[in-house]
Amino acid sequence: NVPWAMVFPNSDGLSRHPSQLYEAFFEGLVLFVILWKLRKKDYPDGHMVLYFMLLYGIFRFFLEFFRQPDPQIGLLFGIFSMGQILCMAMIIFSAMFLLLKRSDQG
């Protein structure tokens, strides 16, 4: 029920959030700007990839709430899509490795 909701072709006629535009903005533009600013710092090898995975996972996890879940899978545990489960794994993996790399340095 937002003014920018869209009715997609070959759908049930209900208006939906244009999640593709949200993804393009957050996973594209915002993520690019953040990583572009982070590149100026002198991080050890692999840190930028881990930051990308962490931020992409966080953005995608929240944007999945605006998407229709896959019909063949539905919602897991009653609230999470398969994309969110995979994003949780990505967030945990990248955060864990960033923390491990930080403890190795200091």
Secondary structure, DSSP 8 states (H G I E B T S, - for coil): --TT-B--TTS-S--B--HHHHHIIIIIIIHHHHHHHHTTS---TTHHHHHHHHHHHHHHHHHGGGS---TTT--BTTTB-HHHHHHHHHHHHHHHHHHHHHHHH-
